[in-house]
Amino acid sequence: LDFFLFYGIQGVTDSQDVPGENPTDPAQDGGNGRSQFQRDELQSLESSIPARSVRADDVLKILKEFLRDFPKLRDEGPPREIQDIRDNSKDGEYWEALARVIPERTLKLWDALGAALLEYHKVLTRRSELFSEATALQRQNS
């Protein structure tokens, strides 16, 4: 949050804006992803940060700046040895079984229920029409 608020106030800067500072240099970041300069700036601004939000247009820039200091956090997938060991001979069998999760008998029952509900809807619609006609006739007779 401090990182967002700091860059929300200062704006996203390039590493050339601060002389002698290189945010991707691990020797300068102290091991926590921020340079000493950034930590000092955050501490000095911490009490003077107004209650404001970060502009939506700046969120992506701020995230890119934040993640630039953490190249090891990027997911590169499982290690090579795990990829080579995985046995995928039964994958086809798995997906075939997954396609038949709902038994055929249940599917037939649902189809029959769907057809019966459509018929019931037709009956209710017709009853509604007849009720409207009967109401109209009663008004006409009175």
C-alpha positions as CSV (number, residue, x, y, z in Angstrom):
1,L,0.0,0.0,0.0
2,D,2.8,2.4,0.8
3,F,4.3,1.7,-2.6
4,F,1.0,2.5,-4.3
5,L,0.5,5.7,-2.3
6,F,4.1,6.8,-2.8
7,Y,3.8,6.4,-6.6
8,G,0.2,7.7,-6.6
9,I,1.6,11.0,-5.3
10,Q,5.0,11.1,-7.0
11,G,4.0,9.4,-10.3
12,V,5.7,6.4,-11.8
13,T,9.3,7.4,-12.5
14,D,12.0,5.7,-14.5
15,S,15.2,4.6,-12.9
16,Q,17.1,7.4,-14.7
17,D,15.1,10.0,-12.7
18,V,17.1,9.3,-9.5
19,P,20.9,9.6,-10.1
20,G,22.9,6.7,-8.9
21,E,19.9,4.6,-8.2
22,N,19.0,1.4,-10.2
23,P,15.9,-0.3,-8.9
24,T,16.8,-3.6,-10.5
25,D,20.2,-3.7,-8.8
26,P,19.8,-6.1,-5.8
27,A,22.8,-4.6,-4.1
28,Q,20.9,-1.3,-3.7
29,D,17.4,-2.6,-2.7
30,G,18.3,-4.0,0.7
31,G,16.6,-7.3,-0.1
32,N,13.0,-6.1,0.3
33,G,12.3,-4.8,-3.2
34,R,12.9,-1.1,-2.5
35,S,16.0,1.0,-2.7
36,Q,17.1,3.0,0.4
37,F,16.0,6.2,-1.4
38,Q,12.5,4.8,-1.9
39,R,12.3,3.7,1.8
40,D,13.4,7.2,3.0
41,E,10.9,8.8,0.7
42,L,8.1,6.6,1.9
43,Q,8.9,7.3,5.5
44,S,9.1,11.0,5.0
45,L,5.8,11.0,3.0
46,E,4.0,8.6,5.3
47,S,2.7,11.3,7.6
48,S,1.9,13.7,4.8
49,I,0.0,11.4,2.6
50,P,-3.5,12.7,2.1
51,A,-6.4,10.4,2.0
52,R,-6.7,9.9,-1.7
53,S,-7.0,7.1,-4.2
54,V,-4.7,6.1,-7.0
55,R,-5.9,6.9,-10.5
56,A,-7.1,3.9,-12.4
57,D,-4.9,4.8,-15.3
58,D,-1.8,4.6,-13.1
59,V,-2.5,1.2,-11.5
60,L,-0.9,-0.8,-14.3
61,K,2.2,1.4,-14.3
62,I,2.5,1.2,-10.6
63,L,2.2,-2.6,-10.6
64,K,4.8,-2.9,-13.4
65,E,7.2,-0.7,-11.4
66,F,6.6,-2.8,-8.3
67,L,7.1,-6.1,-10.0
68,R,10.2,-4.9,-11.8
69,D,12.0,-5.2,-8.4
70,F,10.8,-8.8,-8.0
71,P,11.9,-10.9,-11.0
72,K,11.9,-14.1,-8.8
73,L,8.1,-13.8,-8.1
74,R,7.2,-14.5,-11.7
75,D,5.8,-17.9,-12.2
76,E,7.8,-19.9,-14.7
77,G,5.7,-23.0,-14.4
78,P,6.7,-26.3,-12.8
79,P,10.4,-27.3,-12.9
80,R,11.6,-29.2,-15.9
81,E,12.0,-32.5,-14.0
82,I,8.3,-32.4,-12.9
83,Q,7.2,-31.7,-16.5
84,D,9.1,-34.7,-17.8
85,I,7.9,-37.1,-15.2
86,R,4.2,-36.5,-15.5
87,D,2.4,-39.5,-17.1
88,N,-0.4,-38.3,-19.4
89,S,-1.4,-41.6,-20.8
90,K,-4.7,-41.6,-19.0
91,D,-5.7,-38.1,-19.8
92,G,-8.0,-39.2,-22.7
93,E,-9.7,-41.7,-20.4
94,Y,-10.2,-39.0,-17.8
95,W,-11.8,-36.5,-20.2
96,E,-14.1,-39.2,-21.6
97,A,-15.3,-40.2,-18.1
98,L,-15.8,-36.5,-17.3
99,A,-18.1,-36.1,-20.4
100,R,-20.3,-38.8,-18.8
101,V,-20.5,-37.4,-15.3
102,I,-24.3,-37.3,-15.4
103,P,-25.8,-40.7,-16.0
104,E,-27.9,-41.3,-19.2
105,R,-31.0,-42.2,-17.1
106,T,-30.8,-38.8,-15.3
107,L,-30.5,-36.9,-18.6
108,K,-33.6,-38.7,-20.0
109,L,-35.5,-37.8,-16.8
110,W,-34.5,-34.2,-17.2
111,D,-35.6,-34.1,-20.8
112,A,-38.9,-35.6,-19.9
113,L,-39.4,-33.1,-17.1
114,G,-38.5,-30.3,-19.5
115,A,-41.1,-31.4,-22.0
116,A,-43.7,-31.8,-19.3
117,L,-43.0,-28.3,-18.0
118,L,-43.4,-26.9,-21.5
119,E,-46.8,-28.5,-21.7
120,Y,-47.8,-27.2,-18.3
121,H,-46.7,-23.7,-19.4
122,K,-49.0,-24.0,-22.4
123,V,-51.9,-25.1,-20.2
124,L,-51.3,-22.2,-17.8
125,T,-51.1,-19.7,-20.7
126,R,-54.4,-21.0,-22.2
127,R,-56.1,-20.7,-18.7
128,S,-54.9,-17.1,-18.4
129,E,-56.3,-16.3,-21.8
130,L,-59.6,-17.9,-20.9
131,F,-59.7,-16.1,-17.6
132,S,-59.2,-12.8,-19.4
133,E,-62.0,-13.6,-21.8
134,A,-64.3,-14.6,-18.9
135,T,-63.6,-11.3,-17.1
136,A,-64.3,-9.4,-20.3
137,L,-67.6,-11.2,-20.7
138,Q,-68.6,-10.5,-17.1
139,R,-68.0,-6.8,-17.6
140,Q,-70.0,-6.9,-20.8
141,N,-72.9,-8.7,-19.1
142,S,-73.0,-6.3,-16.2
